[in-house]
Amino acid sequence: MMKRVFDICSAAVGLVVLLPLFAVTAVVIKLDSRGPVFFTQQRMGRNFRPFRIYKFRTMTADAPARGPQITVGGDRRVTRVGRFLRRYKIDELPQLFNVLKGDMSLVGPRPEVGKYVDLYRKDYEYILRVRPGITDISSITYRDEEGLLRDRDDPETFYRTVLLPEKIKLARLYVERSSLMYDLRLIIETVRVVFNRPSSVSAAGTAGDGREGRH
């Protein structure tokens, strides 16, 4: 209950404070390329209930027809404004609306598309006992996920067979350790890594073991 109250209050305040940024972002997206301001996609939520996730659009409107679902570093479908929005995670801010709706939490396992959830159904039966979140351990650990995928011969296969299983391990770890204080710590670490400061959260979710988060 406390977590949900914290989510609602934080999301509401965040949306009010960030309203000018939202307005400016919407204008520059429209000036930069044709297409809608927002991108929506179906993701799998708590208890396997699908929902529409909201993001600022960072790719060309015809991106789905021009390439794979996976986005890699240097992807030409990403717009000039989109690169900036992705760099500072501004594109994720509309998910505050998802938090208010109850689809998501501020902190929780990142929501995946259904086809990936189906591949690891047993794991997600455990993970999706909680609401997915805007940030989590994997968002910090794999800060440069697009860079990791860039040099792979088959980014889709690498994501599905190597990167996603690692992210699932971290999602399970989050569910095991979930608490309001842990959420606050992960929020602080997320802000740090977005602005290129070293993170003290490791892949194991503990501090000081020499492995700095990158995502």
Secondary structure, 3 states (H helix, E strand, C coil): CHHHHHHHHHHHHHHHHCHHHHHHHHHHHHHHCCCCCEEEEEEECHHHCEEEEEEECCECCCHHHHCCCCCCCCCCCECHHHHHHHHCCHHHCCHHHHHHHCCCEEECCCCCCHHHHHHCHHHHHHHCCCCCEEECHHHHHCCCHHHHHHCCCCHHHHHHHHHHHHHHHHHHHHHHHCCHHHHHHHHHHHHHHHCCCCCCCCCCCCCCCCCCCCC
